[in-house]
Amino acid sequence: MLILQRKEGESLLIGDEVEITVLSVEAGRARLAIQAPRSVTILRSELKVAADANREAADEEVSPLELLGVLKGQDPK
């Protein structure tokens, strides 16, 4: 992991196509501007974690009997 310090208005480059600029830092929060091609996906890490968890939960196989129990309000465990 590379750790850098930047001041407001300063930028860093990732490869030739991605530029991240520090717009402001207030109360421990940084506002960043990210310039990148549309083909580059940019997500906050907590959204990626949530999406992965949702995908994993959707992949779990549930038996019809378990689903019936849930619909009847019974604890499936």
C-alpha positions as CSV (number, residue, x, y, z in Angstrom):
1,M,0.0,0.0,0.0
2,L,1.3,3.4,-0.9
3,I,0.5,6.2,1.5
4,L,0.6,9.8,0.3
5,Q,-0.1,13.2,1.8
6,R,-1.8,15.8,-0.4
7,K,-3.0,19.4,0.4
8,E,-6.2,21.0,-0.9
9,G,-5.9,21.6,-4.6
10,E,-3.1,19.0,-5.1
11,S,-3.6,15.9,-7.2
12,L,-2.3,12.4,-7.8
13,L,-2.3,10.3,-10.9
14,I,-3.1,6.6,-11.2
15,G,-1.8,5.4,-14.5
16,D,-2.3,7.8,-17.4
17,E,-6.1,8.1,-17.2
18,V,-7.1,8.6,-13.6
19,E,-6.5,11.8,-11.6
20,I,-7.7,12.4,-8.0
21,T,-7.7,15.9,-6.7
22,V,-8.2,17.0,-3.1
23,L,-10.9,19.6,-3.1
24,S,-11.1,20.3,0.6
25,V,-10.5,18.8,4.0
26,E,-12.8,19.8,6.8
27,A,-13.6,18.1,10.2
28,G,-11.6,15.1,9.3
29,R,-13.3,14.5,6.0
30,A,-11.8,14.9,2.6
31,R,-13.7,15.9,-0.6
32,L,-12.1,14.3,-3.6
33,A,-12.6,14.9,-7.3
34,I,-11.9,11.8,-9.5
35,Q,-11.4,12.2,-13.2
36,A,-11.4,8.9,-15.0
37,P,-12.8,7.3,-18.2
38,R,-16.3,6.0,-18.0
39,S,-14.9,2.4,-18.4
40,V,-13.4,2.7,-14.9
41,T,-15.7,1.7,-12.1
42,I,-15.4,4.0,-9.0
43,L,-17.2,2.9,-5.8
44,R,-16.9,3.7,-2.1
45,S,-15.5,0.6,-0.5
46,E,-18.5,0.2,1.8
47,L,-20.8,0.0,-1.2
48,K,-18.6,-2.7,-2.8
49,V,-18.7,-4.7,0.5
50,A,-22.5,-4.4,0.7
51,A,-22.9,-5.4,-3.0
52,D,-20.6,-8.4,-2.5
53,A,-22.6,-9.5,0.6
54,N,-25.9,-9.1,-1.2
55,R,-24.6,-11.2,-4.1
56,E,-23.3,-13.9,-1.8
57,A,-26.7,-14.0,0.1
58,A,-28.5,-14.3,-3.2
59,D,-26.4,-17.2,-4.2
60,E,-27.3,-19.3,-1.1
61,E,-29.7,-22.1,-1.9
62,V,-32.8,-22.2,0.3
63,S,-35.1,-25.2,0.4
64,P,-38.8,-24.7,-0.3
65,L,-39.5,-25.9,3.2
66,E,-37.3,-23.2,4.7
67,L,-39.0,-20.6,2.5
68,L,-42.4,-21.8,3.7
69,G,-41.3,-21.5,7.3
70,V,-40.2,-17.9,6.7
71,L,-43.5,-17.1,5.1
72,K,-45.3,-18.5,8.1
73,G,-43.2,-16.4,10.4
74,Q,-41.2,-19.3,11.8
75,D,-37.5,-19.0,12.5
76,P,-35.7,-21.0,9.8
77,K,-32.9,-22.1,12.1
